[in-house]
């Protein structure tokens, strides 16, 4: 038992001091957690819906079904977020496996020769953010030569159609959502 002058009251003081520091540290940690949660990126108001699929793919894989005009981002082995997309016109569709090799926000667009052939009045480069830029708010280029990308659009009415020269078009809110979910190296499987 502590007696006056033996350090007992000092021990109680230090105990209260440490207890206050612990409470302060806990309050700071909770505030930091709350701030991180409050300022964490939120998904855009995307039109994707979670669906169960018959096929299984590793979570994080993108599967595009051109006949359905749909892009599936797998969040489980047989569960995916399904987004509506615009796909290649007849004769401009492709299938195979690629990987995301670039991610760009408001990208400038240099029309490839095949498009410049059809639209001779296009400038060599359309600046990012221009209403004439068909890439929309974001683009993710695919491996295999740089001809194809998954991108937003300046023509929202084209989503759901056979409209492109091989690229995959998404609503701008959807490409923003997908862009935030995937990284360089993400596998992309394109099926007819």
C-alpha positions in Angstrom: 0.0 0.0 0.0 1.4 3.4 -1.0 2.0 5.9 1.8 2.2 9.7 1.3 5.5 10.6 -0.1 6.3 7.1 -1.4 5.3 7.8 -5.0 1.7 6.4 -4.7 0.1 9.7 -5.8 2.7 10.1 -8.5 1.8 6.6 -9.8 -1.9 7.5 -9.9 -1.0 10.7 -11.7 1.1 8.9 -14.3 -1.6 6.3 -14.7 -4.2 9.0 -15.4 -1.7 10.7 -17.8 -1.0 7.5 -19.7 -4.8 6.7 -19.7 -5.4 10.2 -21.2 -2.7 9.7 -23.8 -4.2 6.3 -24.7 -7.6 7.9 -25.1 -6.1 10.7 -27.2 -4.3 8.2 -29.4 -7.5 6.2 -29.8 -9.4 9.3 -30.7 -6.8 10.3 -33.3 -6.8 6.8 -34.8 -10.6 6.8 -35.0 -10.6 10.2 -36.6 -7.9 9.1 -39.1 -9.9 6.0 -40.0 -13.1 8.1 -40.4 -11.3 10.6 -42.6 -9.8 7.8 -44.8 -13.3 6.3 -45.2 -14.9 9.7 -45.9 -12.4 10.7 -48.5 -11.8 7.2 -50.1 -12.6 7.1 -53.8 -16.2 6.1 -54.4 -17.5 4.3 -57.4 -18.9 6.5 -60.1 -22.7 6.4 -60.7 -22.0 3.5 -63.1 -24.7 1.4 -64.8 -22.9 -1.9 -64.1 -24.9 -4.5 -62.2 -23.6 -7.6 -60.4 -24.5 -10.8 -62.1 -23.8 -14.5 -61.7 -22.2 -16.1 -64.7 -22.0 -19.6 -66.1 -18.3 -19.3 -66.8 -15.6 -19.0 -64.2 -12.7 -16.5 -64.4 -10.2 -15.3 -61.8 -11.4 -12.2 -60.0 -10.0 -9.1 -61.7 -10.4 -10.5 -65.2 -12.3 -8.5 -67.8 -14.4 -10.6 -70.3 -16.0 -8.8 -73.3 -18.8 -10.6 -75.2 -19.2 -8.7 -78.4 -22.5 -10.6 -79.4 -24.0 -9.4 -76.1 -22.4 -6.0 -76.3 -21.4 -6.4 -72.6 -18.2 -6.2 -70.6 -17.9 -8.4 -67.5 -15.5 -7.5 -64.7 -15.1 -10.6 -62.5 -15.3 -9.9 -58.8 -15.7 -13.6 -57.9 -15.0 -16.8 -59.9 -18.6 -16.8 -61.2 -19.7 -13.4 -60.3 -19.1 -10.2 -62.3 -20.1 -6.6 -62.8 -21.8 -6.4 -66.2 -21.5 -3.1 -68.1 -23.2 -2.3 -71.4 -20.6 -1.5 -74.2 -20.4 -0.5 -77.8 -18.2 -2.9 -79.9 -16.7 -3.2 -83.3 -18.7 -2.9 -86.5 -19.2 -5.9 -88.8 -15.8 -6.8 -90.1 -14.0 -4.8 -87.4 -14.6 -7.2 -84.5 -11.8 -9.3 -83.0 -11.4 -11.9 -80.3 -8.6 -13.1 -78.2 -6.7 -12.3 -75.0 -4.9 -9.1 -74.3 -3.7 -7.2 -71.2 -4.2 -3.6 -70.2 -0.9 -1.9 -70.9 -1.8 1.8 -70.4 -4.2 3.9 -68.4 -5.0 7.5 -69.3 -7.4 10.2 -68.0 -8.7 12.6 -70.7 -6.4 11.2 -73.3 -5.5 12.9 -76.5 -6.5 10.8 -79.5 -4.5 10.1 -82.7 -6.8 8.4 -85.2 -5.2 5.3 -86.6 -4.8 5.0 -90.4 -7.9 2.9 -90.8 -10.1 5.6 -89.2 -8.3 8.4 -91.0 -9.1 6.6 -94.2 -12.9 6.7 -93.4 -12.8 10.3 -91.9 -10.3 12.3 -93.9 -11.1 15.6 -92.2 -9.9 14.4 -88.8 -6.8 16.2 -87.5 -3.7 14.2 -86.7 -4.4 14.6 -82.9 -7.7 15.4 -81.1 -6.9 17.0 -77.7 -8.1 15.3 -74.5 -11.3 16.8 -73.3 -12.3 18.0 -76.8 -16.0 17.3 -77.7 -14.6 15.8 -80.9 -12.5 13.3 -78.9 -14.2 9.8 -79.0 -12.1 8.5 -76.1 -14.3 10.2 -73.4 -13.0 10.7 -69.9 -10.6 7.8 -69.7 -9.0 5.1 -71.8 -7.1 1.8 -71.1 -5.0 0.6 -74.0 -4.7 -3.1 -74.8 -1.5 -5.0 -75.6 -1.0 -6.2 -79.1 0.0 -3.2 -81.1 -1.8 -0.2 -79.6 -4.8 -0.3 -82.0 -7.4 -1.1 -79.4 -8.6 0.3 -76.1 -11.4 0.2 -73.7 -12.6 3.8 -73.4 -15.3 6.3 -72.6 -17.2 8.1 -75.3 -18.3 11.5 -76.6 -21.5 9.7 -78.0 -23.4 8.1 -75.1 -26.1 6.9 -77.6 -23.6 4.6 -79.3 -23.3 2.3 -76.2 -25.0 -1.0 -76.9 -24.3 -1.0 -80.6 -21.9 -2.3 -83.2 -20.3 1.1 -83.7 -16.5 1.1 -83.4 -13.4 0.2 -85.4 -12.6 -2.5 -82.8 -12.4 -0.6 -79.6 -14.7 -1.2 -76.7 -16.8 1.9 -75.8 -18.3 2.5 -72.3 -20.5 5.2 -70.7 -18.1 7.7 -69.1 -19.4 6.8 -65.6 -18.7 3.1 -66.4 -15.2 3.6 -67.7 -14.4 5.7 -64.6 -15.7 2.9 -62.4 -13.8 0.2 -64.2 -10.6 2.4 -64.5 -10.5 2.6 -60.7 -10.9 -1.1 -60.3 -8.2 -2.4 -62.6 -4.5 -2.0 -63.1 -1.8 -2.4 -65.7 -1.5 -6.1 -66.6 -5.2 -6.9 -66.1 -6.2 -9.8 -68.3 -8.8 -9.0 -71.0 -10.6 -11.8 -72.8 -12.7 -10.8 -75.9 -15.2 -13.3 -77.2 -17.7 -13.1 -80.0 
